[in-house]
């Protein structure tokens, strides 16, 4: 009986610590769906106009 009581005491002592660690690890996972639910307030930047310099840079930076 003493062995069972000792094991039970160890388990009950570690239970709050384990619950706290699990809550800390689960909080970011549970917060992601709440952050993605509000998409109405997203402000996008205007699209940049293409200048055409990318191809010139690509050709000029090629090595022979």
C-alpha positions in Angstrom: 0.0 0.0 0.0 2.9 2.4 0.7 4.2 1.9 -2.8 0.9 2.7 -4.4 0.5 5.8 -2.2 4.1 6.9 -3.1 3.4 6.5 -6.8 0.1 8.4 -6.5 1.7 11.2 -4.6 4.4 11.6 -7.3 1.7 11.6 -10.0 -0.4 14.2 -8.2 2.6 16.4 -7.6 3.6 16.4 -11.3 0.0 16.8 -12.6 -0.3 20.6 -12.2 3.2 21.2 -13.8 2.3 18.9 -16.7 -1.0 20.7 -17.2 0.7 24.1 -17.2 3.3 23.0 -19.8 0.5 21.6 -22.1 -1.4 24.8 -21.9 1.6 26.9 -22.8 2.3 24.6 -25.8 -1.3 24.6 -26.9 -1.9 28.3 -26.7 -0.3 29.3 -30.0 -1.9 26.4 -31.9 -5.3 27.5 -30.6 -4.7 31.2 -31.3 -4.0 30.7 -35.0 -7.6 30.1 -36.1 -8.8 33.1 -34.2 -6.2 35.4 -35.9 -7.1 34.1 -39.4 -10.9 34.5 -38.8 -10.7 38.3 -39.2 -9.6 38.9 -42.8 -11.7 42.1 -43.3 -9.2 44.5 -41.8 -6.3 43.5 -44.2 -4.9 46.5 -46.1 -2.9 45.6 -49.2 -0.3 47.8 -50.7 -0.9 48.9 -54.3 0.8 46.7 -56.9 4.1 48.0 -58.2 4.3 48.9 -61.9 6.7 46.7 -63.9 9.7 48.6 -65.1 11.3 45.9 -67.2 14.7 46.2 -65.6 14.7 42.6 -64.4 15.6 41.1 -67.8 18.3 43.6 -68.4 19.9 42.8 -65.0 19.6 39.1 -65.7 21.4 39.4 -69.0 24.0 41.8 -67.8 24.9 39.7 -64.7 25.4 36.4 -66.6 29.0 35.1 -66.7 30.5 33.7 -69.8 
